[in-house]
Amino acid sequence: MFGLKNPPANGGSTPIGPDSSWEALEPRLHEVTAVEPKSLKEPIQVAVTEQQLKTLGVFNDSIKYNFSISTPGDKISGLLPKEAHAELLSARTVALGDIHGSYEKLVETLITSGLATMPPDKAARFVELSAEFEDFISKNPFLEDDPKIWQTAVAEGSPILSKAMLMHAELSDILKKVTWTGGSDRQLILIGDVLADRGVTDTLTLQLLSQLSKDSPDRFVRLTSNHDHCAISYLLTGDTHKLMQNPASRLSYAESQIRAFKLSEDREGLVNQYREHIKELKLLHYDRNSKTLYSHAPITPDQFKSLIETLKEYNYLGTGFEYENLNQETIEDFVGLANQFYQDSISTRFEYGFNEMDAHVEALVNSDPKGFVWPRTKYQTQGELPLLNGAVEIVVHGHAQSSRHASPFSIDFINDKSYPNFKDLAETNFAVVCLDNEVRKTPGKDTPGAESPLFMIR
């Protein structure tokens, strides 16, 4: 018999014995199946205060891009922040694609989604100062330059550095006024590239996530990505300039992390914030009620098959478990064990350093183009879709726009019967939602006409 197996002793809480047969799982799976679908729950009733509306007005007037919102069956585009707010306010789940290391994009999405707010006067100052800060950083590239140049600037008390620190400190104080307004029923899923990307600095992103999740960690689901996973490198090596050997690639990967350690006055506290974020990272997220699978990159059955073999090798799965055994009854347990395996490997790496298990994790997760965080699948045929025997009907991903304009399953084309290869849709209701975007991808270099795509479930 095959079965899901209990991970090693340091793994945690899955109450399934190492010799469990498939039959032993049936009671537990029956309980999971009995979860009430979200569609049967009472609609969310959200009261919006006058102050929240004023704050939203500030961002509505300042945000230079529009939003698009996908749902399990539709997509609407060209929404101003106020229009997007009206749609998102009743959503239990909101998913945000690649943040690209931008604390601004995170704040703008939280406000627009009605998940957070701040006093209107603080909002106005935040908008003004963030623009100044971004412009200042882009005009002073020494902030991510050679370590010797940096050390000289620090030793000589550079006025440029002093100004950057003052602006950063004021932004940090403003963000302390941001409060969660999503209650206990609402959640933001971060598809990845939250840290170590092209943004201004990770410090403010980490502060905001730590601050808003302090009372309730479940407010955010954080998926690992090529950038978030690589952020681990600095914490282990202690040298930002070893993050990437190629300087151009290094900067595109780690600008926000490199600046974070130059702008922070509390290095130890910042390291702890990074570690707190990293320990929340997941490979996958699955929502049973909507049959939605979330991943950073557009993954295929091949990634699942590699993951299954790795989990079996490390005793997280029974030896008889195969890809064909993934279905609506097993998928939640499988995703839970996969995420636990990923977290166990990171915890072990922090405690004992790089080891054999980490080598397998790097091959599984971070090998381009086959690792979990790297594929740029176009989803042009059913064979590329991770249908998992009916367990998945919607895939939400970021990382690459490969599927948005090339897949007949894309939510952009799902209702367009004239689209090439529409015949492929005849036997499935599968939809692909791409949340990769060009908004705030690089400070000061927004793509004209770009939209910030979101996905929501009511």
PLY file of the C-alpha trace (Angstrom):
ply
format ascii 1.0
element vertex 458
property float x
property float y
property float z
element edge 457
property int vertex1
property int vertex2
end_header
0.00 0.00 0.00
1.07 3.56 -0.52
0.59 6.37 1.93
1.64 9.77 3.14
4.32 9.29 5.75
5.37 11.23 8.78
8.48 13.38 8.19
11.60 13.13 10.34
11.42 13.99 14.02
12.42 17.61 13.45
9.59 17.99 10.95
6.66 18.72 13.17
3.05 18.02 13.44
1.50 15.78 10.77
-0.23 13.07 12.87
0.27 10.21 10.40
2.48 7.33 11.46
5.37 6.19 9.27
3.63 2.88 8.49
0.20 4.37 7.80
-1.74 2.68 5.04
-4.05 4.49 2.65
-7.08 3.29 4.60
-5.73 4.93 7.75
-6.01 8.31 6.08
-9.68 7.98 5.17
-11.20 9.41 8.39
-8.93 12.43 8.26
-9.61 13.03 4.57
-13.33 12.70 5.20
-13.09 15.50 7.76
-11.27 17.70 5.28
-13.86 17.02 2.59
-16.59 18.20 4.96
-15.22 21.77 5.06
-17.96 24.20 4.11
-17.35 25.73 0.66
-16.69 29.44 0.74
-19.54 29.96 -1.69
-21.96 28.83 1.04
-20.63 31.23 3.66
-22.29 34.49 4.47
-20.94 37.39 2.38
-18.32 39.52 4.10
-19.74 42.72 5.51
-17.05 45.39 5.62
-17.66 48.78 7.16
-15.49 51.50 5.65
-14.83 54.58 7.75
-14.65 58.13 6.45
-10.93 58.17 7.30
-10.34 55.05 5.19
-12.12 56.66 2.25
-9.97 59.78 2.57
-6.82 57.64 2.63
-8.03 55.69 -0.38
-8.62 59.04 -2.12
-4.99 60.00 -1.54
-3.77 56.82 -3.20
-6.39 57.00 -5.94
-4.99 60.39 -6.95
-1.33 59.37 -6.69
-1.13 55.84 -8.13
-0.11 56.12 -11.76
-1.22 52.65 -12.84
-4.51 50.76 -13.06
-5.50 47.40 -11.60
-6.95 44.30 -13.19
-8.84 41.75 -11.11
-9.35 38.10 -12.01
-11.88 35.83 -10.33
-12.41 32.09 -10.83
-14.54 32.85 -13.90
-13.78 36.32 -15.20
-11.35 39.22 -15.49
-11.89 42.97 -15.46
-9.22 45.48 -16.41
-8.49 49.18 -16.39
-9.64 49.80 -12.81
-8.67 52.90 -10.87
-7.79 52.24 -7.21
-11.27 53.35 -6.03
-12.93 51.05 -8.58
-10.68 48.15 -7.63
-11.43 48.84 -3.96
-15.17 48.45 -4.58
-14.58 45.04 -6.17
-12.03 43.78 -3.64
-13.77 44.84 -0.45
-15.90 41.68 -0.33
-13.03 39.32 -1.20
-11.96 36.80 1.43
-8.76 36.09 -0.48
-6.70 38.55 -2.51
-3.57 37.37 -4.33
-0.80 39.79 -5.33
1.80 38.85 -7.92
5.48 39.72 -7.96
6.20 42.66 -5.65
9.74 43.03 -7.05
11.03 44.14 -3.64
8.77 47.23 -3.63
7.34 48.25 -0.27
5.28 50.85 -2.17
3.49 48.20 -4.22
2.65 46.29 -1.04
1.24 49.39 0.67
-0.73 50.44 -2.41
-2.28 46.97 -2.73
-3.17 46.74 0.96
-4.92 50.12 0.85
-6.68 49.44 -2.46
-7.87 46.02 -1.24
-9.28 47.47 1.98
-6.97 45.21 3.97
-5.12 48.06 5.69
-5.24 51.80 6.16
-3.34 54.73 7.66
-4.27 58.31 8.63
-4.89 60.47 5.53
-2.18 62.98 6.44
0.34 60.14 6.84
-0.80 58.70 3.51
-0.16 62.02 1.77
3.31 62.32 3.30
4.06 58.66 2.46
3.22 59.23 -1.21
5.32 62.39 -1.37
8.33 61.04 0.52
8.37 57.66 -1.24
8.63 59.41 -4.60
11.49 61.56 -3.30
13.24 58.57 -1.75
12.95 56.47 -4.90
14.29 59.32 -7.03
17.14 59.97 -4.59
18.19 56.32 -4.53
18.10 55.99 -8.32
20.39 59.03 -8.67
22.94 57.75 -6.12
23.97 54.27 -7.24
26.86 54.16 -4.78
24.30 52.82 -2.32
24.73 49.41 -3.96
28.26 49.86 -5.27
31.57 48.24 -4.43
32.05 47.56 -0.67
35.21 49.72 -0.56
33.32 52.74 -1.92
30.61 52.12 0.64
33.05 51.82 3.53
34.67 55.10 2.51
31.29 56.84 2.38
30.47 55.60 5.88
33.88 56.55 7.29
33.72 60.05 5.84
30.16 60.69 6.93
28.76 61.06 3.42
25.97 63.70 3.26
24.25 61.53 0.65
24.15 58.64 3.08
22.94 60.90 5.89
20.06 62.16 3.76
19.11 58.64 2.71
19.06 57.53 6.35
16.85 60.46 7.38
14.33 59.79 4.60
14.33 56.09 5.43
13.75 56.79 9.14
10.76 59.04 8.39
9.21 56.44 6.08
9.64 53.84 8.79
7.82 56.06 11.29
4.97 56.62 8.83
4.54 52.89 8.21
4.12 52.34 11.94
0.73 54.03 11.50
-0.50 51.40 9.03
-3.15 49.16 10.62
-4.88 45.99 9.45
-8.57 46.45 8.55
-9.22 43.06 6.99
-10.59 41.48 10.14
-10.14 37.76 10.76
-11.81 36.54 7.56
-9.57 38.11 4.94
-6.13 37.14 3.66
-3.46 38.36 1.24
-1.49 35.78 -0.73
1.95 36.97 -1.81
2.98 35.10 -4.96
6.65 35.92 -4.43
9.59 38.20 -5.26
8.82 40.04 -2.04
12.50 40.50 -1.11
15.94 40.73 -2.72
14.70 42.24 -5.95
14.89 45.53 -7.84
13.05 47.65 -5.27
14.46 50.40 -3.06
14.90 48.48 0.20
13.61 45.38 2.01
13.63 47.07 5.41
10.26 48.76 4.98
8.64 45.68 3.41
9.81 43.49 6.29
8.69 46.06 8.86
5.20 46.19 7.37
4.78 42.42 7.12
6.05 41.90 10.66
3.85 44.66 12.02
0.63 43.51 10.34
1.09 39.78 10.99
2.16 40.11 14.63
-1.29 39.32 16.04
-2.33 36.92 13.26
0.31 35.27 11.04
-2.45 33.80 8.84
-3.19 37.23 7.38
-0.46 36.56 4.81
0.39 33.47 2.77
3.96 33.85 1.49
5.15 31.74 -1.43
8.83 31.22 -2.03
10.32 32.51 -5.27
13.67 32.78 -7.01
14.28 36.12 -5.27
12.98 35.21 -1.81
14.85 31.92 -1.87
18.08 33.64 -2.90
17.65 36.08 -0.01
18.73 33.19 2.20
22.22 33.36 0.66
23.17 36.61 2.34
21.98 35.47 5.74
24.27 32.44 5.46
27.32 33.99 3.78
27.23 37.43 5.42
28.33 39.01 2.16
25.82 40.65 -0.15
28.39 40.73 -2.92
28.47 36.95 -3.08
24.76 36.80 -3.83
25.48 36.73 -7.56
28.88 36.51 -9.25
27.84 38.67 -12.20
27.49 42.28 -10.95
24.63 43.11 -13.34
22.74 39.97 -12.37
23.54 40.53 -8.70
21.95 43.95 -8.71
18.84 42.83 -10.55
18.50 40.08 -7.97
19.38 41.76 -4.74
19.25 45.54 -4.89
16.57 45.83 -2.20
18.44 43.44 0.09
21.84 45.06 -0.42
20.42 48.49 0.39
18.52 47.10 3.36
21.73 46.27 5.21
23.18 49.67 4.34
20.17 51.64 5.51
19.33 49.67 8.64
20.70 50.86 11.97
19.77 47.56 13.63
21.54 44.83 11.69
20.66 42.06 14.14
17.01 43.09 14.17
16.95 43.13 10.37
18.45 39.64 10.18
15.73 38.42 12.54
13.05 40.02 10.36
14.45 38.27 7.29
14.45 34.98 9.13
10.89 35.50 10.36
9.79 36.07 6.77
11.76 33.14 5.37
10.36 30.69 7.92
6.86 31.50 6.61
7.71 30.73 2.97
5.82 27.91 1.23
6.40 26.06 -2.01
2.69 25.85 -2.76
-0.70 26.95 -1.50
-3.96 25.15 -2.24
-7.54 26.25 -1.68
-9.90 23.26 -1.63
-13.14 25.19 -1.97
-12.19 26.85 -5.25
-9.76 24.11 -6.36
-7.10 26.77 -6.80
-3.36 26.03 -6.76
-0.98 28.94 -6.12
2.71 28.83 -7.01
5.31 31.43 -7.85
6.20 30.03 -11.26
3.91 28.24 -13.77
4.73 24.66 -12.75
3.87 21.45 -14.60
3.44 17.76 -13.71
7.22 17.40 -14.09
7.83 19.62 -11.04
5.34 17.57 -9.03
6.97 14.30 -10.05
10.41 15.58 -8.99
8.96 16.80 -5.70
7.34 13.42 -5.02
10.63 11.58 -5.56
12.48 13.97 -3.23
9.83 13.66 -0.52
10.01 9.86 -0.75
13.80 9.94 -0.52
13.61 11.90 2.74
10.78 9.78 4.16
8.07 12.43 3.92
6.06 10.17 1.59
5.55 6.43 1.45
7.54 4.63 -1.23
4.40 3.64 -3.12
3.09 7.17 -3.59
3.09 8.30 -7.23
1.95 11.32 -9.19
-1.22 9.43 -10.14
-2.19 9.33 -6.45
-2.57 13.10 -6.30
-6.24 14.02 -6.27
-8.72 16.10 -4.32
-8.48 13.77 -1.33
-4.69 13.78 -1.09
-3.64 17.19 -2.39
-3.99 19.15 0.89
-1.90 16.64 2.86
0.64 16.54 0.04
0.99 20.33 -0.15
1.33 20.46 3.65
4.16 17.90 3.63
5.90 19.62 0.70
5.83 22.94 2.55
7.02 21.26 5.73
9.92 19.66 3.88
10.94 23.04 2.47
10.80 24.70 5.87
12.65 21.84 7.57
15.48 22.17 5.06
15.78 25.92 5.64
15.70 25.54 9.42
18.40 22.89 9.21
20.48 25.10 6.95
20.34 28.00 9.39
21.21 25.77 12.33
23.87 23.51 10.84
24.93 25.09 7.54
24.65 23.76 4.01
24.27 19.96 3.86
23.26 17.10 1.58
19.56 17.80 2.04
20.11 21.41 0.95
21.73 20.24 -2.27
18.54 18.33 -3.08
16.44 21.34 -2.18
18.48 23.61 -4.45
18.08 21.14 -7.31
14.36 20.83 -6.65
13.58 24.50 -6.04
16.24 26.76 -7.48
17.60 25.06 -10.61
16.81 27.08 -13.73
14.69 26.20 -15.69
13.29 23.08 -13.98
13.14 24.10 -10.33
9.88 25.10 -8.65
10.62 28.83 -8.77
11.95 29.04 -12.33
9.68 27.57 -15.07
8.23 29.87 -17.72
5.66 27.40 -18.95
3.25 28.66 -21.59
0.50 26.13 -20.72
-0.34 25.61 -24.39
-1.50 22.00 -24.01
-3.39 20.02 -21.40
-0.29 17.92 -20.81
1.44 20.93 -19.25
-1.39 21.57 -16.79
-1.13 20.33 -13.17
-4.72 19.06 -13.15
-3.92 16.50 -10.42
-6.83 14.23 -11.31
-9.45 16.91 -10.87
-8.02 18.47 -7.71
-7.03 21.66 -9.54
-9.20 23.82 -11.78
-7.34 27.15 -11.42
-3.61 27.82 -11.33
-2.47 31.24 -10.12
1.17 32.08 -10.77
3.63 34.95 -11.13
7.30 35.04 -12.24
6.75 35.17 -16.03
4.12 36.40 -18.45
4.62 33.35 -20.66
1.10 31.99 -20.13
-0.84 35.26 -20.28
-0.74 35.71 -24.04
0.18 32.19 -25.16
-2.12 29.82 -23.28
-5.64 29.03 -24.48
-6.38 28.41 -20.80
-5.41 31.95 -19.78
-8.16 33.82 -17.94
-7.57 36.56 -20.53
-8.87 34.25 -23.28
-11.00 31.71 -21.44
-14.24 33.08 -22.92
-12.82 33.67 -26.39
-13.85 30.69 -28.54
-12.04 32.17 -31.52
-8.68 31.80 -29.78
-6.31 29.30 -31.47
-6.36 25.80 -29.98
-9.68 26.46 -28.27
-10.44 22.78 -28.87
-8.02 22.05 -26.03
-10.57 23.56 -23.65
-13.33 21.16 -24.63
-12.71 18.67 -21.82
-11.74 20.95 -18.96
-12.82 24.10 -17.15
-9.21 24.78 -16.23
-8.09 28.41 -16.05
-4.63 29.93 -15.74
-4.25 33.29 -13.98
-0.93 35.08 -14.50
-0.11 37.72 -11.87
3.34 38.66 -13.08
3.43 42.38 -13.76
5.59 45.30 -14.81
4.31 47.76 -12.18
7.08 49.15 -9.96
9.42 46.49 -11.29
12.35 48.92 -11.30
12.33 52.22 -9.37
11.65 55.12 -11.70
11.17 52.89 -14.75
7.52 51.82 -14.76
6.29 50.34 -18.02
3.76 52.76 -19.58
0.22 51.42 -19.48
1.11 48.50 -17.19
-1.55 47.17 -14.83
-1.14 45.52 -11.46
-3.03 42.20 -11.75
-4.77 40.77 -8.69
-6.79 37.59 -8.13
-9.63 37.38 -5.66
-12.06 34.85 -4.23
-15.18 36.01 -2.42
0 1
1 2
2 3
3 4
4 5
5 6
6 7
7 8
8 9
9 10
10 11
11 12
12 13
13 14
14 15
15 16
16 17
17 18
18 19
19 20
20 21
21 22
22 23
23 24
24 25
25 26
26 27
27 28
28 29
29 30
30 31
31 32
32 33
33 34
34 35
35 36
36 37
37 38
38 39
39 40
40 41
41 42
42 43
43 44
44 45
45 46
46 47
47 48
48 49
49 50
50 51
51 52
52 53
53 54
54 55
55 56
56 57
57 58
58 59
59 60
60 61
61 62
62 63
63 64
64 65
65 66
66 67
67 68
68 69
69 70
70 71
71 72
72 73
73 74
74 75
75 76
76 77
77 78
78 79
79 80
80 81
81 82
82 83
83 84
84 85
85 86
86 87
87 88
88 89
89 90
90 91
91 92
92 93
93 94
94 95
95 96
96 97
97 98
98 99
99 100
100 101
101 102
102 103
103 104
104 105
105 106
106 107
107 108
108 109
109 110
110 111
111 112
112 113
113 114
114 115
115 116
116 117
117 118
118 119
119 120
120 121
121 122
122 123
123 124
124 125
125 126
126 127
127 128
128 129
129 130
130 131
131 132
132 133
133 134
134 135
135 136
136 137
137 138
138 139
139 140
140 141
141 142
142 143
143 144
144 145
145 146
146 147
147 148
148 149
149 150
150 151
151 152
152 153
153 154
154 155
155 156
156 157
157 158
158 159
159 160
160 161
161 162
162 163
163 164
164 165
165 166
166 167
167 168
168 169
169 170
170 171
171 172
172 173
173 174
174 175
175 176
176 177
177 178
178 179
179 180
180 181
181 182
182 183
183 184
184 185
185 186
186 187
187 188
188 189
189 190
190 191
191 192
192 193
193 194
194 195
195 196
196 197
197 198
198 199
199 200
200 201
201 202
202 203
203 204
204 205
205 206
206 207
207 208
208 209
209 210
210 211
211 212
212 213
213 214
214 215
215 216
216 217
217 218
218 219
219 220
220 221
221 222
222 223
223 224
224 225
225 226
226 227
227 228
228 229
229 230
230 231
231 232
232 233
233 234
234 235
235 236
236 237
237 238
238 239
239 240
240 241
241 242
242 243
243 244
244 245
245 246
246 247
247 248
248 249
249 250
250 251
251 252
252 253
253 254
254 255
255 256
256 257
257 258
258 259
259 260
260 261
261 262
262 263
263 264
264 265
265 266
266 267
267 268
268 269
269 270
270 271
271 272
272 273
273 274
274 275
275 276
276 277
277 278
278 279
279 280
280 281
281 282
282 283
283 284
284 285
285 286
286 287
287 288
288 289
289 290
290 291
291 292
292 293
293 294
294 295
295 296
296 297
297 298
298 299
299 300
300 301
301 302
302 303
303 304
304 305
305 306
306 307
307 308
308 309
309 310
310 311
311 312
312 313
313 314
314 315
315 316
316 317
317 318
318 319
319 320
320 321
321 322
322 323
323 324
324 325
325 326
326 327
327 328
328 329
329 330
330 331
331 332
332 333
333 334
334 335
335 336
336 337
337 338
338 339
339 340
340 341
341 342
342 343
343 344
344 345
345 346
346 347
347 348
348 349
349 350
350 351
351 352
352 353
353 354
354 355
355 356
356 357
357 358
358 359
359 360
360 361
361 362
362 363
363 364
364 365
365 366
366 367
367 368
368 369
369 370
370 371
371 372
372 373
373 374
374 375
375 376
376 377
377 378
378 379
379 380
380 381
381 382
382 383
383 384
384 385
385 386
386 387
387 388
388 389
389 390
390 391
391 392
392 393
393 394
394 395
395 396
396 397
397 398
398 399
399 400
400 401
401 402
402 403
403 404
404 405
405 406
406 407
407 408
408 409
409 410
410 411
411 412
412 413
413 414
414 415
415 416
416 417
417 418
418 419
419 420
420 421
421 422
422 423
423 424
424 425
425 426
426 427
427 428
428 429
429 430
430 431
431 432
432 433
433 434
434 435
435 436
436 437
437 438
438 439
439 440
440 441
441 442
442 443
443 444
444 445
445 446
446 447
447 448
448 449
449 450
450 451
451 452
452 453
453 454
454 455
455 456
456 457
